[in-house]
């Protein structure tokens, strides 16, 4: 099972990251897991630096 492997999927990043927008505004963001770029897409949509 995925939970046993410690995996956490970010495809629903709006739900997962709610409340964090104010902390990342105009900051540089790195997604250490890269996968489908879900976190990067969320960050760009929420006013981070490119």
C-alpha positions in Angstrom: 0.0 0.0 0.0 1.1 3.5 -0.7 0.7 4.6 2.9 3.2 2.0 4.0 5.8 3.4 1.6 5.4 6.9 3.0 4.2 8.4 -0.3 2.0 11.5 -0.4 0.5 12.6 -3.7 -0.1 16.3 -4.4 -2.6 16.1 -7.3 -5.1 17.8 -5.1 -2.7 20.5 -4.1 -5.3 23.2 -3.6 -6.9 21.2 -0.8 -3.6 20.0 0.6 -1.9 23.4 0.7 -4.9 25.6 1.7 -3.7 28.3 4.1 -0.1 28.3 2.8 -0.6 30.9 0.0 0.3 33.9 2.3 3.6 32.3 3.2 4.8 31.7 -0.4 3.7 34.9 -2.1 6.6 36.3 -4.1 9.0 33.6 -2.7 11.1 31.2 -4.7 9.7 27.6 -4.6 11.4 24.3 -5.3 9.5 21.0 -5.6 12.0 18.3 -4.4 9.8 15.5 -5.7 9.1 16.9 -9.2 6.7 14.1 -10.2 4.0 15.7 -12.3 5.1 19.2 -11.2 1.9 19.6 -9.1 3.5 21.7 -6.4 5.3 23.9 -8.9 2.0 24.5 -10.8 0.3 25.4 -7.6 3.1 27.8 -6.6 3.0 29.6 -9.9 -0.7 29.9 -9.7 -0.4 31.5 -6.3 2.0 34.3 -7.1 5.5 32.9 -6.4 8.6 34.0 -8.3 9.5 31.9 -11.4 
